[in-house]
Amino acid sequence: MRLPIEARFGLAVLAALQLLTSAAGIALLARMSPAVEEILTQNVYSTEAVEAMLGARVLHDEPGFTTALERARGNITEPEETELLARIERAHAAEAAPGGEERLVADLHTLGEVNRLSMVRADERARSLGLAGAWAMALLGVAGFGVTLAVYRRMERRLLATVVEVDAVLEAARQGDRMRRCVPVSRLEHEHRLAANLNWLLERAEREGGFREDPAVRATLLALVDGEEAPVAVGVEEQVVALNAAALDLAAAPGRWDALVGALLAGEAREGWTLTRLARQGWRVTGTPGLRP
């Protein structure tokens, strides 16, 4: 049958989209975390080393300057840092020369600026990565929503519409409509087969259990009740099968008989009328002569 295959395929697509969205979120976080860590390890440490060298120069702390310089050398992340660190080392060694202090401070400032620009670029890359990941997950979410709507509409046309039609036919049969039959709402083979099987059951129920007027049975019923002067109605369940001559004289509005019989079968009392239960859901209603239903 096509319907189960289509249903399984739609659910499989939805599950795949959900897994893909989860995987995209995990991949985004896994890539953003190293990007943030890169800013710390590659640039912040170098900037701290520049600040330490400047502080050591102010305090004339030679060992502190040397230690900070080694830290900066051990964390080179930009190509221009190598030349800058060599110039800083030469300027530090020749600080007593004219202009040496100014060149040292300028090179330290340049080294700090290089690392700050590198942090800005790394931050932009991390933002771009986060934005791309957010858009990717949003698109996956929209795709999942679209597939959900498509699967729902398809299920509605292929399954729910069929269920509604079958329910309407069965409800009509329950209400006494013996002519209503199931009509397929699409061209699917399984739906036509379902409609044919249901219609076959309805036809079979009509043939085997439905009321069909048999001339001999009707003649027998009329012979039993026509000899009485009082109005008499005979039926099965809530259906009037036969009325005698006295009852026919009163049946100007046949709907009144249905209302009377329904009330008596429901246990309500009607003055002048008597209900007698017969076998197999049958009944007999006898009234006072001349009394209308």
C-alpha positions as CSV (number, residue, x, y, z in Angstrom):
1,M,0.0,0.0,0.0
2,R,1.2,3.5,-0.8
3,L,0.0,5.2,2.2
4,P,2.2,3.4,4.8
5,I,5.2,3.9,2.5
6,E,4.5,7.6,2.2
7,A,3.9,8.0,5.9
8,R,7.1,6.2,6.8
9,F,9.1,8.3,4.2
10,G,7.7,11.6,5.6
11,L,8.4,10.6,9.2
12,A,11.9,9.5,8.1
13,V,12.6,12.9,6.5
14,L,11.4,14.7,9.6
15,A,13.6,12.6,11.8
16,A,16.6,13.2,9.5
17,L,16.0,17.0,9.6
18,Q,15.9,16.9,13.4
19,L,19.1,14.9,13.6
20,L,20.7,17.3,11.0
21,T,19.7,20.3,13.1
22,S,21.1,18.8,16.3
23,A,24.3,17.9,14.5
24,A,24.6,21.4,13.1
25,G,24.2,22.9,16.5
26,I,26.8,20.7,18.0
27,A,29.2,21.4,15.2
28,L,28.6,25.2,15.6
29,L,29.4,25.1,19.3
30,A,32.4,22.8,18.7
31,R,33.9,25.3,16.2
32,M,33.1,28.5,18.1
33,S,34.7,27.3,21.3
34,P,38.2,26.9,19.7
35,A,37.7,30.3,18.0
36,V,37.2,32.0,21.3
37,E,40.1,30.0,22.8
38,E,42.3,31.1,19.9
39,I,41.8,34.7,20.8
40,L,42.9,34.0,24.4
41,T,45.9,31.9,23.7
42,Q,47.3,33.7,20.6
43,N,46.6,37.3,21.3
44,V,45.7,38.1,24.9
45,Y,48.9,36.5,26.2
46,S,51.0,38.5,23.8
47,T,49.2,41.7,24.8
48,E,49.9,40.9,28.5
49,A,53.6,40.4,27.7
50,V,53.8,43.8,26.0
51,E,52.2,45.4,29.1
52,A,54.6,43.5,31.4
53,M,57.6,44.8,29.3
54,L,56.4,48.3,29.5
55,G,55.9,48.0,33.3
56,A,59.4,46.5,33.7
57,R,60.9,49.4,31.7
58,V,59.2,51.9,34.0
59,L,60.4,50.0,37.1
60,H,63.8,49.2,35.6
61,D,63.1,45.5,36.3
62,E,65.6,43.8,33.9
63,P,64.7,40.2,34.8
64,G,61.0,41.0,34.5
65,F,61.5,42.5,31.0
66,T,63.5,39.5,29.9
67,T,60.8,37.1,31.1
68,A,58.0,39.0,29.4
69,L,60.1,39.2,26.2
70,E,60.5,35.4,26.2
71,R,56.8,35.0,26.8
72,A,56.1,37.1,23.7
73,R,58.6,35.0,21.7
74,G,56.9,31.8,22.7
75,N,53.5,33.1,21.5
76,I,54.1,34.4,18.0
77,T,50.9,34.3,15.9
78,E,51.4,37.0,13.3
79,P,54.3,37.2,10.7
80,E,55.3,40.7,11.7
81,E,55.8,39.8,15.3
82,T,59.1,38.1,14.7
83,E,60.7,41.3,13.3
84,L,59.1,43.5,16.0
85,L,60.5,41.3,18.8
86,A,64.0,41.4,17.2
87,R,63.8,45.2,17.1
88,I,62.6,45.3,20.7
89,E,65.5,43.2,21.8
90,R,68.0,45.4,19.9
91,A,66.4,48.6,21.2
92,H,66.5,47.2,24.8
93,A,70.2,46.4,24.4
94,A,70.9,49.8,23.0
95,E,68.6,51.8,25.3
96,A,71.5,54.2,26.2
97,A,71.9,55.2,22.6
98,P,70.2,58.4,21.5
99,G,66.5,57.7,20.6
100,G,66.8,54.1,21.9
101,E,64.1,54.5,24.6
102,E,61.6,56.1,22.1
103,R,62.2,53.3,19.5
104,L,61.7,50.6,22.2
105,V,58.4,52.2,23.3
106,A,57.2,52.6,19.7
107,D,58.0,49.0,18.9
108,L,56.2,47.7,22.0
109,H,53.2,49.8,21.1
110,T,53.3,48.4,17.5
111,L,53.5,44.9,18.9
112,G,50.4,45.5,21.1
113,E,48.5,47.0,18.1
114,V,49.3,44.0,15.9
115,N,47.8,41.6,18.5
116,R,44.8,43.8,19.1
117,L,44.1,43.8,15.3
118,S,44.5,40.1,15.3
119,M,41.9,39.8,18.1
120,V,39.5,42.0,16.1
121,R,39.9,39.7,13.0
122,A,39.5,36.5,15.2
123,D,36.3,38.0,16.7
124,E,34.9,38.8,13.3
125,R,35.6,35.2,12.2
126,A,33.9,33.9,15.3
127,R,30.9,36.2,14.7
128,S,30.7,35.1,11.0
129,L,30.8,31.5,12.1
130,G,28.1,32.0,14.6
131,L,25.9,33.9,12.2
132,A,26.4,31.3,9.5
133,G,25.5,28.5,12.0
134,A,22.5,30.3,13.2
135,W,21.2,30.8,9.6
136,A,21.9,27.2,8.8
137,M,19.9,26.0,11.8
138,A,17.1,28.5,11.0
139,L,17.0,27.2,7.4
140,L,16.9,23.6,8.7
141,G,14.1,24.6,11.1
142,V,12.1,26.2,8.2
143,A,12.7,23.1,6.1
144,G,11.5,20.9,8.9
145,F,8.4,23.0,9.3
146,G,7.7,22.9,5.6
147,V,8.1,19.1,5.4
148,T,5.8,18.8,8.5
149,L,3.1,20.8,6.7
150,A,3.6,18.8,3.5
151,V,3.4,15.5,5.4
152,Y,0.3,16.7,7.3
153,R,-1.5,17.9,4.2
154,R,-0.7,14.6,2.4
155,M,-1.9,12.5,5.3
156,E,-5.0,14.7,5.6
157,R,-5.8,14.1,1.9
158,R,-4.8,10.4,1.9
159,L,-6.0,9.3,5.3
160,L,-8.1,11.8,7.3
161,A,-10.4,12.5,4.3
162,T,-11.0,8.8,3.9
163,V,-11.7,8.4,7.6
164,V,-14.2,11.3,7.5
165,E,-16.0,9.8,4.5
166,V,-16.2,6.3,6.1
167,D,-17.5,7.9,9.4
168,A,-20.2,9.8,7.5
169,V,-21.4,6.7,5.7
170,L,-21.5,4.7,8.9
171,E,-23.3,7.5,10.7
172,A,-25.9,7.7,7.9
173,A,-26.4,3.9,8.1
174,R,-26.9,4.2,11.8
175,Q,-29.5,6.9,11.3
176,G,-31.5,4.7,8.9
177,D,-30.2,6.0,5.6
178,R,-29.9,2.7,3.6
179,M,-29.0,4.4,0.3
180,R,-25.8,6.2,1.4
181,R,-22.6,4.5,0.1
182,C,-18.9,5.3,0.5
183,V,-17.4,7.3,-2.4
184,P,-13.5,7.4,-2.6
185,V,-12.1,10.9,-2.3
186,S,-8.9,10.2,-4.2
187,R,-7.6,7.8,-6.8
188,L,-5.5,5.7,-4.4
189,E,-6.0,1.9,-4.9
190,H,-6.3,1.2,-1.2
191,E,-9.0,3.8,-0.7
192,H,-11.1,2.4,-3.6
193,R,-10.6,-1.1,-2.1
194,L,-11.7,0.2,1.4
195,A,-14.8,1.9,-0.2
196,A,-15.7,-1.2,-2.1
197,N,-15.4,-3.4,1.0
198,L,-17.5,-1.1,3.1
199,N,-20.2,-0.8,0.4
200,W,-20.2,-4.6,0.1
201,L,-20.8,-4.9,3.9
202,L,-23.6,-2.4,3.7
203,E,-25.2,-4.3,0.8
204,R,-24.9,-7.5,2.6
205,A,-26.4,-6.1,5.8
206,E,-29.3,-4.7,3.7
207,R,-29.9,-8.1,2.1
208,E,-29.6,-10.2,5.2
209,G,-30.9,-7.9,8.0
210,G,-32.7,-5.0,6.4
211,F,-36.5,-4.7,6.3
212,R,-38.0,-5.9,3.0
213,E,-41.7,-6.0,2.6
214,D,-42.9,-9.5,2.0
215,P,-46.5,-9.6,0.5
216,A,-47.4,-12.8,2.4
217,V,-46.1,-11.5,5.7
218,R,-47.8,-8.1,5.2
219,A,-51.1,-9.9,4.3
220,T,-50.8,-12.0,7.5
221,L,-50.2,-8.9,9.7
222,L,-53.1,-7.0,8.2
223,A,-55.4,-10.0,8.7
224,L,-54.4,-10.1,12.3
225,V,-55.0,-6.4,13.0
226,D,-57.7,-5.3,10.6
227,G,-60.5,-7.2,12.4
228,E,-60.1,-4.9,15.4
229,E,-62.1,-1.7,15.8
230,A,-59.4,0.0,17.8
231,P,-56.4,1.6,16.0
232,V,-53.5,-0.9,16.0
233,A,-49.9,-0.4,14.8
234,V,-47.3,-3.2,14.5
235,G,-43.6,-2.7,14.1
236,V,-40.0,-3.7,14.7
237,E,-37.7,-1.6,16.9
238,E,-38.8,2.0,16.0
239,Q,-40.1,1.2,12.5
240,V,-43.9,1.0,11.8
241,V,-44.5,-2.1,9.7
242,A,-48.3,-2.2,9.4
243,L,-51.4,-0.2,10.4
244,N,-55.0,-1.6,10.5
245,A,-57.9,0.2,8.9
246,A,-58.8,2.1,12.0
247,A,-55.2,3.3,12.4
248,L,-55.1,4.3,8.8
249,D,-58.2,6.5,9.2
250,L,-56.2,8.4,12.0
251,A,-52.9,8.6,10.1
252,A,-53.5,11.9,8.4
253,A,-50.0,12.9,9.5
254,P,-47.8,9.7,9.5
255,G,-45.1,11.5,11.5
256,R,-47.4,11.5,14.5
257,W,-47.2,7.7,14.6
258,D,-43.5,7.8,14.6
259,A,-43.5,10.3,17.5
260,L,-46.1,8.3,19.5
261,V,-44.2,5.0,19.0
262,G,-40.9,6.6,19.9
263,A,-42.4,8.0,23.1
264,L,-44.0,4.7,24.1
265,L,-40.8,2.7,23.4
266,A,-38.9,5.2,25.5
267,G,-41.1,4.4,28.4
268,E,-43.3,7.5,28.3
269,A,-47.0,7.1,29.1
270,R,-49.6,8.3,26.6
271,E,-53.2,8.3,27.7
272,G,-55.4,5.9,25.7
273,W,-52.5,4.0,24.2
274,T,-51.0,0.6,25.2
275,L,-47.6,-0.8,24.1
276,T,-47.2,-4.6,24.0
277,R,-43.7,-6.1,23.5
278,L,-43.4,-8.9,21.0
279,A,-40.5,-11.3,20.2
280,R,-37.4,-10.1,18.3
281,Q,-37.7,-6.4,19.1
282,G,-41.3,-6.4,17.8
283,W,-44.1,-4.3,19.4
284,R,-47.8,-3.7,19.1
285,V,-49.5,-0.4,19.9
286,T,-53.3,-0.4,20.6
287,G,-55.3,2.7,21.1
288,T,-58.8,3.7,22.2
289,P,-61.2,3.8,19.2
290,G,-61.4,7.4,17.8
291,L,-58.3,8.6,19.6
292,R,-55.7,10.2,17.4
293,P,-52.0,9.6,17.9
